[in-house]
Each structure stands twice: as structure tokens, then as C-alpha cells.
Amino acid sequence: MKRGVKSIFGSSTLKKIALGVGGGAMAALAVSAIAPQFSNIAKRAGAYALGGIEGIVGSFALDMVASRTGASTSAGANGGTL
């Protein structure tokens, strides 16, 4: 059991996905301070720069999951208006 968990968390693919998600978030944050209209492009570029193709896939997957869960909770954050 211990070997299986170590191989999952020690895989290079998972590291690339984590680097891509983090790199995309940092790039989007940096670019949105200067030119917010390009933050989505910068997110993908940052994900590719640090994680490669796996990083872009991880960034897309996280955005997809976040948009599904964020739509249901955003109504309570701004007083019930969408």
C-alpha cells in the first residue's frame, strides 16, 4: 500500500500538473495587475512554461471544476444576485 501511494504522489506527471496549475495562477495574477483582459492567455502560457502539456491539462481541469462549484456558491457571496 505504501508503495502505491508513493508512486502516485512521486510521479513526474503529477508534478508537472501541479507546476502547471501554480505557474498558471502566478502568471494570471501578474498579468491581471497590468492588463486584465489577457489574464486567461497568461494563465495558459504560465501553465505551459512550468508544466508543459500536462500543466495546461491540469489548469483546464481545475478551471472546469472550479467554475462548476463556483456558480452555485456565488449567489450567497453577493447578496443573492447573480
N, C-alpha and C positions, 0 to 999 in steps of 0.2 A: 504494500500500500504506500509506503513512504517513497519508494522509487517512482511510482506512478505520479504522485503529486509533484515530486521534484522535477520530473521530466516535463510536466505541463508548464510549471512556472519558470523553468530554466530553458525553455525553448527559444530559439532565436526569432521565431515568428511572433511570439507574444511580446518579446522585447521590441521588435520593430513596430508592432501595433501601438504599444504604449508610448514609444518615442514619437510616432506619428501623431497621436492624439495630443500629446503635450506640445509638440512643435507647432501643430496647427493652432492650438489655443493661444500660444505665445505670439505667433505671427499675427493672428487676427486681433489680438489685444493691442499690439504695437501699431498696426496699420490703422485700426479704427480710431486711434487718437489723432491721426493726421488726415486720413481720407476714409471715412467710414463706409463709403459706397464700395470700396474694394476689399472689405474685410473677409467676405466669403471666398474670394480668389486667393487672398493671402493665407487663409486657413488651409486650403488645399495645397498651396505651394510649400508652406511650412511642414505640412504632414509628409509631403513627398521628399522634402530636403532631409528630414531626420529619419523617416521610417520607410521610405521607398513606396512601392505599390501597396505593401501591407499596411503602411501608415495611412494611406489615403482610404483604403477599405475600412480600416478601423475608425477613422474620422467620420466617414459617411454613416457607418453603422451606429455610432454613438449619437450623431445628429438625428438620425431617424428615430431612435428610441427616445431621445430627449424631446423631440417635437411631439411624439405621441403622448408622453406623460405630461409635458408642459401645457398642452392645450386644455387638459382637464383641470389643472390647478391654477391656471392664470386668472380665472374668474374670481377667485377669492382674494387674489392679491391686489386687485384694483377696484374693489367695491362692488363686484358683481357685474360690471360692464365688460364687454369684450372688445 
